[in-house]
Amino acid sequence: MKIKAKIEISGAKADLVASPLMPDNMDNMKTVVTENSAITYFEADRIGSLIASVDDYLMNAKVARDMVEMVETESIKKKG
């Protein structure tokens, strides 16, 4: 039996958060990026494997989001 999960990141900068994570996608992952969202699909044979993959992805997504926010903040400071 395959266990599946889906994570959707939405918003104007969703692509900037998800795109840097895509090179690390394993064979059991697929990411689709659209204009305002990025959806990553996960599939595993065991729940523990799925949880580990999702946990790793979410931690990396948080770092990517923090970086996007930091760059935006610095950009605003330089303009102001």
N, CA, C and O atoms as a GROMACS GRO file, in nm:
protein
  320
    1MET      N    1   0.084  -0.117   0.000
    1MET     CA    2   0.000   0.000   0.000
    1MET      C    3   0.089   0.124   0.000
    1MET      O    4   0.187   0.130   0.074
    2LYS      N    5   0.056   0.221  -0.082
    2LYS     CA    6   0.128   0.347  -0.087
    2LYS      C    7   0.056   0.450   0.001
    2LYS      O    8  -0.066   0.459   0.000
    3ILE      N    9   0.134   0.525   0.075
    3ILE     CA   10   0.082   0.633   0.157
    3ILE      C   11   0.122   0.762   0.089
    3ILE      O   12   0.238   0.779   0.051
    4LYS      N   13   0.028   0.854   0.074
    4LYS     CA   14   0.053   0.977   0.000
    4LYS      C   15   0.026   1.099   0.087
    4LYS      O   16  -0.056   1.096   0.179
    5ALA      N   17   0.098   1.207   0.055
    5ALA     CA   18   0.079   1.335   0.122
    5ALA      C   19   0.101   1.445   0.021
    5ALA      O   20   0.166   1.426  -0.082
    6LYS      N   21   0.045   1.561   0.052
    6LYS     CA   22   0.059   1.677  -0.035
    6LYS      C   23   0.080   1.799   0.053
    6LYS      O   24   0.009   1.819   0.151
    7ILE      N   25   0.179   1.880   0.016
    7ILE     CA   26   0.203   2.006   0.086
    7ILE      C   27   0.191   2.117  -0.018
    7ILE      O   28   0.254   2.112  -0.123
    8GLU      N   29   0.110   2.217   0.015
    8GLU     CA   30   0.094   2.331  -0.076
    8GLU      C   31   0.145   2.457  -0.008
    8GLU      O   32   0.104   2.490   0.104
    9ILE      N   33   0.234   2.525  -0.075
    9ILE     CA   34   0.282   2.656  -0.032
    9ILE      C   35   0.217   2.756  -0.126
    9ILE      O   36   0.230   2.745  -0.248
   10SER      N   37   0.148   2.853  -0.069
   10SER     CA   38   0.078   2.948  -0.156
   10SER      C   39   0.119   3.090  -0.122
   10SER      O   40   0.166   3.120  -0.012
   11GLY      N   41   0.101   3.177  -0.219
   11GLY     CA   42   0.135   3.318  -0.203
   11GLY      C   43   0.220   3.366  -0.318
   11GLY      O   44   0.267   3.287  -0.401
   12ALA      N   45   0.239   3.495  -0.323
   12ALA     CA   46   0.311   3.557  -0.434
   12ALA      C   47   0.454   3.507  -0.449
   12ALA      O   48   0.508   3.507  -0.560
   13LYS      N   49   0.517   3.466  -0.340
   13LYS     CA   50   0.658   3.422  -0.343
   13LYS      C   51   0.672   3.272  -0.327
   13LYS      O   52   0.781   3.224  -0.295
   14ALA      N   53   0.567   3.196  -0.349
   14ALA     CA   54   0.571   3.051  -0.329
   14ALA      C   55   0.680   2.986  -0.414
   14ALA      O   56   0.746   2.892  -0.369
   15ASP      N   57   0.697   3.035  -0.535
   15ASP     CA   58   0.799   2.976  -0.623
   15ASP      C   59   0.940   2.999  -0.568
   15ASP      O   60   1.028   2.914  -0.585
   16LEU      N   61   0.963   3.113  -0.504
   16LEU     CA   62   1.094   3.142  -0.448
   16LEU      C   63   1.126   3.054  -0.327
   16LEU      O   64   1.243   3.030  -0.296
   17VAL      N   65   1.023   3.007  -0.260
   17VAL     CA   66   1.043   2.917  -0.147
   17VAL      C   67   1.063   2.774  -0.196
   17VAL      O   68   1.153   2.705  -0.150
   18ALA      N   69   0.980   2.729  -0.290
   18ALA     CA   70   0.981   2.589  -0.332
   18ALA      C   71   1.089   2.555  -0.435
   18ALA      O   72   1.144   2.445  -0.431
   19SER      N   73   1.120   2.645  -0.524
   19SER     CA   74   1.214   2.614  -0.632
   19SER      C   75   1.352   2.570  -0.582
   19SER      O   76   1.407   2.474  -0.637
   20PRO      N   77   1.410   2.634  -0.480
   20PRO     CA   78   1.540   2.588  -0.433
   20PRO      C   79   1.536   2.449  -0.369
   20PRO      O   80   1.640   2.384  -0.355
   21LEU      N   81   1.418   2.404  -0.329
   21LEU     CA   82   1.405   2.273  -0.266
   21LEU      C   83   1.394   2.161  -0.369
   21LEU      O   84   1.422   2.045  -0.338
   22MET      N   85   1.354   2.193  -0.489
   22MET     CA   86   1.326   2.092  -0.591
   22MET      C   87   1.445   2.004  -0.628
   22MET      O   88   1.426   1.884  -0.651
   23PRO      N   89   1.568   2.056  -0.634
   23PRO     CA   90   1.680   1.968  -0.668
   23PRO      C   91   1.700   1.855  -0.566
   23PRO      O   92   1.760   1.752  -0.599
   24ASP      N   93   1.650   1.873  -0.445
   24ASP     CA   94   1.664   1.769  -0.342
   24ASP      C   95   1.549   1.669  -0.344
   24ASP      O   96   1.549   1.574  -0.266
   25ASN      N   97   1.451   1.688  -0.433
   25ASN     CA   98   1.340   1.594  -0.440
   25ASN      C   99   1.393   1.453  -0.468
   25ASN      O  100   1.476   1.433  -0.556
   26MET      N  101   1.342   1.357  -0.392
   26MET     CA  102   1.379   1.218  -0.415
   26MET      C  103   1.281   1.159  -0.516
   26MET      O  104   1.188   1.227  -0.560
   27ASP      N  105   1.301   1.034  -0.553
   27ASP     CA  106   1.216   0.970  -0.652
   27ASP      C  107   1.069   0.963  -0.610
   27ASP      O  108   0.980   0.953  -0.694
   28ASN      N  109   1.044   0.969  -0.480
   28ASN     CA  110   0.907   0.959  -0.430
   28ASN      C  111   0.841   1.095  -0.411
   28ASN      O  112   0.737   1.106  -0.347
   29MET      N  113   0.903   1.199  -0.468
   29MET     CA  114   0.850   1.336  -0.454
   29MET      C  115   0.837   1.401  -0.590
   29MET      O  116   0.915   1.374  -0.682
   30LYS      N  117   0.738   1.488  -0.601
   30LYS     CA  118   0.718   1.565  -0.724
   30LYS      C  119   0.665   1.702  -0.684
   30LYS      O  120   0.572   1.712  -0.604
   31THR      N  121   0.724   1.808  -0.739
   31THR     CA  122   0.680   1.944  -0.709
   31THR      C  123   0.629   2.010  -0.836
   31THR      O  124   0.693   2.002  -0.942
   32VAL      N  125   0.513   2.073  -0.825
   32VAL     CA  126   0.453   2.147  -0.935
   32VAL      C  127   0.442   2.293  -0.891
   32VAL      O  128   0.378   2.323  -0.791
   33VAL      N  129   0.505   2.383  -0.967
   33VAL     CA  130   0.503   2.525  -0.933
   33VAL      C  131   0.413   2.598  -1.033
   33VAL      O  132   0.427   2.582  -1.155
   34THR      N  133   0.320   2.677  -0.979
   34THR     CA  134   0.234   2.760  -1.062
   34THR      C  135   0.259   2.906  -1.023
   34THR      O  136   0.351   2.936  -0.947
   35GLU      N  137   0.178   2.995  -1.074
   35GLU     CA  138   0.200   3.138  -1.052
   35GLU      C  139   0.198   3.176  -0.904
   35GLU      O  140   0.282   3.254  -0.859
   36ASN      N  141   0.104   3.122  -0.828
   36ASN     CA  142   0.091   3.161  -0.688
   36ASN      C  143   0.097   3.045  -0.589
   36ASN      O  144   0.057   3.060  -0.474
   37SER      N  145   0.146   2.930  -0.634
   37SER     CA  146   0.155   2.817  -0.541
   37SER      C  147   0.260   2.717  -0.588
   37SER      O  148   0.302   2.715  -0.703
   38ALA      N  149   0.300   2.636  -0.493
   38ALA     CA  150   0.389   2.524  -0.522
   38ALA      C  151   0.336   2.406  -0.442
   38ALA      O  152   0.320   2.413  -0.321
   39ILE      N  153   0.310   2.298  -0.512
   39ILE     CA  154   0.255   2.179  -0.448
   39ILE      C  155   0.356   2.066  -0.462
   39ILE      O  156   0.402   2.034  -0.571
   40THR      N  157   0.391   2.007  -0.349
   40THR     CA  158   0.482   1.893  -0.348
   40THR      C  159   0.404   1.770  -0.304
   40THR      O  160   0.338   1.770  -0.200
   41TYR      N  161   0.414   1.666  -0.385
   41TYR     CA  162   0.347   1.538  -0.359
   41TYR      C  163   0.451   1.438  -0.310
   41TYR      O  164   0.562   1.430  -0.362
   42PHE      N  165   0.413   1.365  -0.209
   42PHE     CA  166   0.500   1.264  -0.149
   42PHE      C  167   0.431   1.128  -0.156
   42PHE      O  168   0.309   1.120  -0.152
   43GLU      N  169   0.511   1.023  -0.168
   43GLU     CA  170   0.457   0.887  -0.168
   43GLU      C  171   0.559   0.794  -0.102
   43GLU      O  172   0.679   0.804  -0.128
   44ALA      N  173   0.511   0.705  -0.017
   44ALA     CA  174   0.601   0.611   0.052
   44ALA      C  175   0.526   0.483   0.084
   44ALA      O  176   0.403   0.478   0.087
   45ASP      N  177   0.603   0.378   0.108
   45ASP     CA  178   0.545   0.250   0.147
   45ASP      C  179   0.516   0.244   0.297
   45ASP      O  180   0.427   0.171   0.341
   46ARG      N  181   0.593   0.321   0.374
   46ARG     CA  182   0.578   0.316   0.520
   46ARG      C  183   0.551   0.456   0.574
   46ARG      O  184   0.604   0.554   0.522
   47ILE      N  185   0.467   0.465   0.676
   47ILE     CA  186   0.431   0.595   0.734
   47ILE      C  187   0.554   0.665   0.791
   47ILE      O  188   0.565   0.787   0.781
   48GLY      N  189   0.645   0.591   0.851
   48GLY     CA  190   0.766   0.651   0.907
   48GLY      C  191   0.851   0.719   0.800
   48GLY      O  192   0.905   0.827   0.823
   49SER      N  193   0.862   0.656   0.684
   49SER     CA  194   0.937   0.715   0.574
   49SER      C  195   0.870   0.842   0.524
   49SER      O  196   0.937   0.941   0.494
   50LEU      N  197   0.739   0.839   0.515
   50LEU     CA  198   0.664   0.956   0.470
   50LEU      C  199   0.681   1.071   0.569
   50LEU      O  200   0.706   1.185   0.529
   51ILE      N  201   0.668   1.041   0.697
   51ILE     CA  202   0.683   1.145   0.799
   51ILE      C  203   0.822   1.205   0.794
   51ILE      O  204   0.837   1.327   0.805
   52ALA      N  205   0.924   1.122   0.778
   52ALA     CA  206   1.062   1.172   0.772
   52ALA      C  207   1.082   1.264   0.651
   52ALA      O  208   1.146   1.368   0.662
   53SER      N  209   1.028   1.224   0.536
   53SER     CA  210   1.040   1.306   0.414
   53SER      C  211   0.968   1.439   0.430
   53SER      O  212   1.022   1.544   0.395
   54VAL      N  213   0.847   1.436   0.483
   54VAL     CA  214   0.769   1.558   0.501
   54VAL      C  215   0.836   1.648   0.605
   54VAL      O  216   0.842   1.770   0.586
   55ASP      N  217   0.885   1.592   0.713
   55ASP     CA  218   0.953   1.670   0.816
   55ASP      C  219   1.076   1.741   0.760
   55ASP      O  220   1.096   1.859   0.785
   56ASP      N  221   1.156   1.668   0.685
   56ASP     CA  222   1.275   1.726   0.623
   56ASP      C  223   1.237   1.838   0.527
   56ASP      O  224   1.300   1.944   0.526
   57TYR      N  225   1.136   1.815   0.446
   57TYR     CA  226   1.090   1.914   0.350
   57TYR      C  227   1.043   2.041   0.422
   57TYR      O  228   1.078   2.152   0.382
   58LEU      N  229   0.964   2.024   0.527
   58LEU     CA  230   0.911   2.139   0.599
   58LEU      C  231   1.021   2.221   0.665
   58LEU      O  232   1.014   2.344   0.666
   59MET      N  233   1.120   2.156   0.720
   59MET     CA  234   1.232   2.228   0.781
   59MET      C  235   1.307   2.308   0.675
   59MET      O  236   1.343   2.424   0.698
   60ASN      N  237   1.332   2.247   0.559
   60ASN     CA  238   1.400   2.318   0.451
   60ASN      C  239   1.315   2.430   0.395
   60ASN      O  240   1.368   2.535   0.358
   61ALA      N  241   1.184   2.410   0.386
   61ALA     CA  242   1.093   2.514   0.338
   61ALA      C  243   1.093   2.633   0.433
   61ALA      O  244   1.085   2.748   0.389
   62LYS      N  245   1.101   2.607   0.562
   62LYS     CA  246   1.107   2.716   0.659
   62LYS      C  247   1.233   2.799   0.640
   62LYS      O  248   1.227   2.922   0.642
   63VAL      N  249   1.346   2.733   0.620
   63VAL     CA  250   1.471   2.804   0.596
   63VAL      C  251   1.460   2.886   0.467
   63VAL      O  252   1.502   3.002   0.465
   64ALA      N  253   1.406   2.828   0.361
   64ALA     CA  254   1.390   2.899   0.235
   64ALA      C  255   1.298   3.020   0.252
   64ALA      O  256   1.326   3.128   0.199
   65ARG      N  257   1.188   3.003   0.325
   65ARG     CA  258   1.096   3.114   0.349
   65ARG      C  259   1.165   3.225   0.428
   65ARG      O  260   1.149   3.343   0.397
   66ASP      N  261   1.240   3.187   0.530
   66ASP     CA  262   1.314   3.285   0.610
   66ASP      C  263   1.412   3.363   0.523
   66ASP      O  264   1.428   3.484   0.541
   67MET      N  265   1.477   3.296   0.430
   67MET     CA  266   1.572   3.363   0.341
   67MET      C  267   1.501   3.462   0.249
   67MET      O  268   1.549   3.573   0.227
   68VAL      N  269   1.387   3.422   0.194
   68VAL     CA  270   1.309   3.512   0.108
   68VAL      C  271   1.268   3.636   0.187
   68VAL      O  272   1.281   3.748   0.138
   69GLU      N  273   1.220   3.616   0.309
   69GLU     CA  274   1.179   3.729   0.392
   69GLU      C  275   1.298   3.819   0.426
   69GLU      O  276   1.284   3.941   0.428
   70MET      N  277   1.414   3.761   0.452
   70MET     CA  278   1.532   3.839   0.484
   70MET      C  279   1.574   3.925   0.364
   70MET      O  280   1.607   4.043   0.380
   71VAL      N  281   1.573   3.866   0.246
   71VAL     CA  282   1.610   3.941   0.126
   71VAL      C  283   1.511   4.053   0.100
   71VAL      O  284   1.551   4.164   0.065
   72GLU      N  285   1.382   4.027   0.119
   72GLU     CA  286   1.281   4.132   0.100
   72GLU      C  287   1.302   4.245   0.200
   72GLU      O  288   1.292   4.362   0.163
   73THR      N  289   1.330   4.212   0.325
   73THR     CA  290   1.352   4.314   0.428
   73THR      C  291   1.473   4.399   0.395
   73THR      O  292   1.468   4.522   0.407
   74GLU      N  293   1.582   4.336   0.354
   74GLU     CA  294   1.702   4.409   0.317
   74GLU      C  295   1.677   4.499   0.196
   74GLU      O  296   1.728   4.611   0.190
   75SER      N  297   1.600   4.450   0.101
   75SER     CA  298   1.568   4.529  -0.018
   75SER      C  299   1.488   4.654   0.018
   75SER      O  300   1.511   4.762  -0.036
   76ILE      N  301   1.395   4.638   0.110
   76ILE     CA  302   1.314   4.753   0.154
   76ILE      C  303   1.400   4.853   0.228
   76ILE      O  304   1.383   4.974   0.210
   77LYS      N  305   1.492   4.806   0.312
   77LYS     CA  306   1.580   4.894   0.386
   77LYS      C  307   1.667   4.977   0.290
   77LYS      O  308   1.688   5.096   0.313
   78LYS      N  309   1.717   4.914   0.185
   78LYS     CA  310   1.803   4.984   0.090
   78LYS      C  311   1.727   5.088   0.010
   78LYS      O  312   1.782   5.192  -0.025
   79LYS      N  313   1.599   5.061  -0.019
   79LYS     CA  314   1.517   5.157  -0.093
   79LYS      C  315   1.474   5.274  -0.007
   79LYS      O  316   1.456   5.385  -0.056
   80GLY      N  317   1.457   5.248   0.123
   80GLY     CA  318   1.403   5.349   0.215
   80GLY      C  319   1.507   5.435   0.270
   80GLY      O  320   1.477   5.525   0.349
   0.00000   0.00000   0.00000
